[in-house]
């Protein structure tokens, strides 16, 4: 037996990592499902690139929200 892993074990490991990352993404979505940018819970009307990589969003109620 040599020190190299078989193709099957490598593919199973890659599949397991992909499944774990998928489940982690679904978990992050579930935890943040009620988090919205605008205080009224609706999606922003418009967005504009601000300084230093920030994005400014305009909400339905006129509120401007800036994210990094």
C-alpha positions as CSV (number, residue, x, y, z in Angstrom):
1,X,0.0,0.0,0.0
2,X,1.4,3.3,-1.0
3,X,0.9,6.8,0.6
4,X,-1.3,8.1,-2.1
5,X,-5.1,8.3,-1.5
6,X,-7.4,6.6,-3.9
7,X,-9.6,8.6,-6.4
8,X,-12.7,7.4,-4.6
9,X,-11.6,8.7,-1.2
10,X,-10.6,12.1,-2.7
11,X,-14.0,12.4,-4.5
12,X,-15.8,11.5,-1.3
13,X,-13.8,14.1,0.7
14,X,-14.6,16.8,-1.9
15,X,-18.3,15.8,-1.9
16,X,-18.3,15.9,1.9
17,X,-16.7,19.4,2.0
18,X,-19.2,20.7,-0.7
19,X,-22.1,19.3,1.3
20,X,-20.8,20.8,4.6
21,X,-20.4,24.2,2.9
22,X,-23.9,24.0,1.4
23,X,-25.4,23.2,4.7
24,X,-23.5,26.0,6.4
25,X,-24.8,28.4,3.8
26,X,-28.4,27.2,4.3
27,X,-27.9,27.6,8.1
28,X,-26.6,31.2,7.6
29,X,-29.6,32.0,5.4
30,X,-32.0,30.6,8.0
31,X,-30.5,32.6,10.9
32,X,-30.5,35.9,8.9
33,X,-33.9,35.4,7.1
34,X,-35.6,38.2,8.9
35,X,-32.7,40.7,8.6
36,X,-33.5,43.5,6.1
37,X,-31.7,46.6,5.1
38,X,-34.7,48.9,5.4
39,X,-36.6,49.4,8.6
40,X,-39.9,48.8,7.0
41,X,-38.9,45.3,5.9
42,X,-39.2,45.9,2.2
43,X,-36.4,45.7,-0.3
44,X,-34.5,48.9,-1.3
45,X,-35.8,51.0,-4.2
46,X,-32.3,51.9,-5.5
47,X,-28.6,51.4,-4.8
48,X,-25.6,53.5,-5.5
49,X,-21.9,52.8,-5.0
50,X,-20.5,55.1,-2.3
51,X,-16.9,55.8,-1.3
52,X,-14.3,53.1,-0.4
53,X,-16.4,50.2,-1.5
54,X,-19.5,51.0,0.4
55,X,-23.0,50.8,-1.1
56,X,-25.8,53.2,-0.3
57,X,-29.4,51.9,-0.5
58,X,-32.5,54.1,-0.7
59,X,-35.6,52.7,1.0
60,X,-39.3,53.3,0.3
61,X,-39.6,55.7,3.2
62,X,-36.7,57.8,2.0
63,X,-34.2,56.3,4.5
64,X,-30.6,56.0,3.2
65,X,-28.7,52.9,4.5
66,X,-25.0,52.5,3.9
67,X,-23.3,49.1,4.1
68,X,-19.6,48.2,3.8
